[in-house]
Amino acid sequence: MLSRWRDVTARRPWRLSAKLLIISSVVTVIGFSAICVNVMLDMRHGEEALARQTLENLATTIESDISRNIEIYDLALKAVASNMLLPEIATVSKPIRHLILFDHSTTARHFGAIQVFDADGRLTIDASTLDPSPVNRSEEDYFKVHRDNPDAGLFISRPMLFRGAYSIVLSRRISDTDGGFLGVVAGSIRFSYFHELFERLSLDPDDTITVLRRDRTVMMRRPFDLDVIGTNLAARPVWKAENLKVGGAFAGQGPIDGTPRLYVRSSGTSPLFVVAGKPLSAVFELWQREAYRIGAVVLALNLFMLASTLVLAREIGRRAEAERKLEEMATTDALTGLKNRRKFDQVIDVEWRRAMRQKTPIALLMIDADHFKAYNDTFGHQAGDQVLVGIAICISDSVSRAGDCAARYGGEEFAVLLPGTSVADALNVAEKIRAKVQGWSDDHTSSTVSCGIASLVPTTGMDWPLLVAAADKALYAAKAGGRNQSVVASLPKLSLVA
């Protein structure tokens, strides 16, 4: 048991050192990795912010272009609606009427000719001809809106087939001076305008541009799909208006297809707004390459550090084991396995000071083999060594506390230090040792031991050689009294009691 305790106490320092080294390395690796992860996340946020800014600029630019053209076209509609109230309109010839009504009308190739419908929805005036064909639009949404709502203002219809081309219809109400309904003036912007606008942009194949009405009706989209055009996204339960607020952004699956994108909405106030989208894979493509590269470097460095730590920890273990063996050789008696005299002197000095501070007793047993010289001369040195080993085993078996110290004091003499032990308890230990030696010698040899016991509470001015001298004097008294017995030294008078 004593030998096992020595192994445990000897191994403990290097284990703590190796564990500390490994823990430090692991903490360093985790900290370094956390810093790298934080840097990579910052880079990711930077890439997302840059893409968001780019898409916002794109959406704002497109909305500004659309808003400008709608405003120009709306001015023409307002002029026609205002001129229709002029009294002379009904009396002038058709060419003069066209000149008056459509003098400020835009003639861009993507804008349809302005038409005027009376209160019953019949086409009465067409900017493209003096003699328009009979057409009735009373069932169209834009006509009903203006007929039923005097405050509708500019109304932009859903995408529809208008005059042979897919277009969006812009219309305004014609009211008399009393607010009565006189008809509707309407015009159109063809899809070709949007196609040409989008073609001027440098976009990736999977980028999307969606033009929506304020009620979230899709007016136009790139890539173009007639099945999507005219769809009202507000009616889709999987897509909420909160996902994309004015001037906001949304990352994820959109309402039209399953490709995860970064969507950014323009922040203008025009009747139509624009949402620009870019696939998340494209947004983070550069970041992912950098993340893989940096991650591979960091992983290699971490593995190298951990491997180096394990190798170093193993070397520390080997060195600690070698130091433990050297220390054991330097402090252990080679024959008996007990502590040697030098180690004993170190231990008793430390325990003496502790007992003085704590005011606790400290006991010492001095043990000597009886008639050892004669036995050694009779049976030889090897037999004598076996006797010493047997006595050491008996001592080790009798001394089991962690703070006790059993040592070979010199030759056939042994010492046992018992910190915190009274005289009575020390005598019991001594008798236990003596009895074991006698029982062992009855079967093998005729060897016995004599024991001297001393116990005291150290005080200021006393030193531990006093304890050794008292125990040694008690040992001589035991030998003088016939050997194979234990004698206690009476302190401080040093009178001997058998």
ChimeraX attribute file (.defattr): number of C-alpha atoms within 10 A of each C-alpha:
attribute: neighborCount
match mode: 1-to-1
recipient: residues
	/A:1	11
	/A:2	19
	/A:3	10
	/A:4	9
	/A:5	13
	/A:6	13
	/A:7	14
	/A:8	11
	/A:9	10
	/A:10	18
	/A:11	16
	/A:12	11
	/A:13	14
	/A:14	19
	/A:15	15
	/A:16	11
	/A:17	15
	/A:18	20
	/A:19	13
	/A:20	13
	/A:21	17
	/A:22	18
	/A:23	13
	/A:24	13
	/A:25	18
	/A:26	16
	/A:27	12
	/A:28	15
	/A:29	19
	/A:30	13
	/A:31	12
	/A:32	15
	/A:33	16
	/A:34	12
	/A:35	12
	/A:36	16
	/A:37	15
	/A:38	12
	/A:39	13
	/A:40	18
	/A:41	14
	/A:42	12
	/A:43	16
	/A:44	18
	/A:45	14
	/A:46	13
	/A:47	17
	/A:48	18
	/A:49	13
	/A:50	13
	/A:51	21
	/A:52	24
	/A:53	14
	/A:54	14
	/A:55	24
	/A:56	24
	/A:57	16
	/A:58	21
	/A:59	26
	/A:60	22
	/A:61	14
	/A:62	23
	/A:63	24
	/A:64	19
	/A:65	12
	/A:66	21
	/A:67	18
	/A:68	13
	/A:69	17
	/A:70	21
	/A:71	15
	/A:72	14
	/A:73	25
	/A:74	21
	/A:75	15
	/A:76	21
	/A:77	30
	/A:78	20
	/A:79	18
	/A:80	25
	/A:81	24
	/A:82	14
	/A:83	17
	/A:84	22
	/A:85	15
	/A:86	11
	/A:87	9
	/A:88	12
	/A:89	16
	/A:90	11
	/A:91	9
	/A:92	12
	/A:93	12
	/A:94	15
	/A:95	11
	/A:96	12
	/A:97	19
	/A:98	19
	/A:99	13
	/A:100	18
	/A:101	23
	/A:102	20
	/A:103	12
	/A:104	16
	/A:105	21
	/A:106	19
	/A:107	12
	/A:108	12
	/A:109	11
	/A:110	16
	/A:111	22
	/A:112	24
	/A:113	20
	/A:114	24
	/A:115	21
	/A:116	25
	/A:117	23
	/A:118	19
	/A:119	18
	/A:120	16
	/A:121	20
	/A:122	17
	/A:123	21
	/A:124	17
	/A:125	21
	/A:126	20
	/A:127	18
	/A:128	12
	/A:129	13
	/A:130	14
	/A:131	11
	/A:132	13
	/A:133	12
	/A:134	8
	/A:135	11
	/A:136	14
	/A:137	16
	/A:138	19
	/A:139	10
	/A:140	11
	/A:141	14
	/A:142	24
	/A:143	25
	/A:144	14
	/A:145	19
	/A:146	23
	/A:147	23
	/A:148	10
	/A:149	11
	/A:150	15
	/A:151	12
	/A:152	14
	/A:153	13
	/A:154	19
	/A:155	19
	/A:156	22
	/A:157	21
	/A:158	22
	/A:159	22
	/A:160	18
	/A:161	12
	/A:162	15
	/A:163	11
	/A:164	7
	/A:165	14
	/A:166	16
	/A:167	26
	/A:168	22
	/A:169	21
	/A:170	22
	/A:171	29
	/A:172	27
	/A:173	31
	/A:174	28
	/A:175	20
	/A:176	14
	/A:177	8
	/A:178	6
	/A:179	11
	/A:180	13
	/A:181	19
	/A:182	19
	/A:183	26
	/A:184	29
	/A:185	28
	/A:186	26
	/A:187	25
	/A:188	26
	/A:189	24
	/A:190	22
	/A:191	19
	/A:192	15
	/A:193	16
	/A:194	19
	/A:195	15
	/A:196	11
	/A:197	13
	/A:198	17
	/A:199	10
	/A:200	8
	/A:201	10
	/A:202	8
	/A:203	13
	/A:204	10
	/A:205	9
	/A:206	14
	/A:207	18
	/A:208	19
	/A:209	24
	/A:210	19
	/A:211	24
	/A:212	23
	/A:213	19
	/A:214	13
	/A:215	11
	/A:216	17
	/A:217	21
	/A:218	22
	/A:219	26
	/A:220	26
	/A:221	22
	/A:222	19
	/A:223	14
	/A:224	13
	/A:225	9
	/A:226	12
	/A:227	7
	/A:228	15
	/A:229	19
	/A:230	19
	/A:231	19
	/A:232	16
	/A:233	19
	/A:234	14
	/A:235	11
	/A:236	11
	/A:237	8
	/A:238	9
	/A:239	15
	/A:240	13
	/A:241	10
	/A:242	9
	/A:243	13
	/A:244	17
	/A:245	14
	/A:246	15
	/A:247	14
	/A:248	16
	/A:249	20
	/A:250	18
	/A:251	18
	/A:252	14
	/A:253	16
	/A:254	17
	/A:255	14
	/A:256	11
	/A:257	8
	/A:258	9
	/A:259	15
	/A:260	16
	/A:261	23
	/A:262	24
	/A:263	28
	/A:264	30
	/A:265	27
	/A:266	26
	/A:267	17
	/A:268	16
	/A:269	12
	/A:270	16
	/A:271	17
	/A:272	22
	/A:273	26
	/A:274	29
	/A:275	27
	/A:276	27
	/A:277	28
	/A:278	24
	/A:279	20
	/A:280	18
	/A:281	14
	/A:282	16
	/A:283	19
	/A:284	18
	/A:285	13
	/A:286	12
	/A:287	20
	/A:288	16
	/A:289	11
	/A:290	14
	/A:291	20
	/A:292	11
	/A:293	12
	/A:294	15
	/A:295	17
	/A:296	12
	/A:297	12
	/A:298	16
	/A:299	14
	/A:300	12
	/A:301	14
	/A:302	19
	/A:303	13
	/A:304	12
	/A:305	16
	/A:306	17
	/A:307	12
	/A:308	14
	/A:309	19
	/A:310	16
	/A:311	12
	/A:312	15
	/A:313	20
	/A:314	13
	/A:315	13
	/A:316	17
	/A:317	18
	/A:318	13
	/A:319	13
	/A:320	20
	/A:321	15
	/A:322	12
	/A:323	15
	/A:324	19
	/A:325	15
	/A:326	12
	/A:327	13
	/A:328	20
	/A:329	14
	/A:330	14
	/A:331	19
	/A:332	21
	/A:333	19
	/A:334	12
	/A:335	12
	/A:336	20
	/A:337	20
	/A:338	27
	/A:339	25
	/A:340	23
	/A:341	18
	/A:342	15
	/A:343	20
	/A:344	22
	/A:345	15
	/A:346	11
	/A:347	16
	/A:348	23
	/A:349	13
	/A:350	12
	/A:351	19
	/A:352	24
	/A:353	15
	/A:354	16
	/A:355	18
	/A:356	17
	/A:357	12
	/A:358	12
	/A:359	15
	/A:360	16
	/A:361	18
	/A:362	26
	/A:363	26
	/A:364	30
	/A:365	31
	/A:366	29
	/A:367	28
	/A:368	29
	/A:369	22
	/A:370	19
	/A:371	15
	/A:372	19
	/A:373	14
	/A:374	11
	/A:375	17
	/A:376	15
	/A:377	11
	/A:378	11
	/A:379	10
	/A:380	12
	/A:381	13
	/A:382	10
	/A:383	15
	/A:384	20
	/A:385	15
	/A:386	14
	/A:387	26
	/A:388	23
	/A:389	16
	/A:390	19
	/A:391	28
	/A:392	22
	/A:393	18
	/A:394	20
	/A:395	25
	/A:396	21
	/A:397	14
	/A:398	17
	/A:399	21
	/A:400	14
	/A:401	12
	/A:402	10
	/A:403	12
	/A:404	19
	/A:405	22
	/A:406	24
	/A:407	27
	/A:408	27
	/A:409	22
	/A:410	12
	/A:411	11
	/A:412	19
	/A:413	18
	/A:414	25
	/A:415	28
	/A:416	26
	/A:417	25
	/A:418	25
	/A:419	22
	/A:420	21
	/A:421	20
	/A:422	17
	/A:423	19
	/A:424	13
	/A:425	14
	/A:426	24
	/A:427	23
	/A:428	12
	/A:429	20
	/A:430	29
	/A:431	19
	/A:432	17
	/A:433	26
	/A:434	24
	/A:435	17
	/A:436	21
	/A:437	25
	/A:438	20
	/A:439	16
	/A:440	18
	/A:441	16
	/A:442	12
	/A:443	8
	/A:444	11
	/A:445	15
	/A:446	15
	/A:447	22
	/A:448	24
	/A:449	28
	/A:450	29
	/A:451	32
	/A:452	30
	/A:453	32
	/A:454	30
	/A:455	29
	/A:456	22
	/A:457	18
	/A:458	22
	/A:459	13
	/A:460	7
	/A:461	5
	/A:462	12
	/A:463	14
	/A:464	16
	/A:465	12
	/A:466	15
	/A:467	26
	/A:468	22
	/A:469	15
	/A:470	26
	/A:471	28
	/A:472	23
	/A:473	21
	/A:474	29
	/A:475	29
	/A:476	17
	/A:477	23
	/A:478	26
	/A:479	21
	/A:480	10
	/A:481	14
	/A:482	10
	/A:483	20
	/A:484	20
	/A:485	20
	/A:486	28
	/A:487	28
	/A:488	28
	/A:489	27
	/A:490	18
	/A:491	14
	/A:492	10
	/A:493	8
	/A:494	15
	/A:495	12
	/A:496	18
	/A:497	12
	/A:498	12
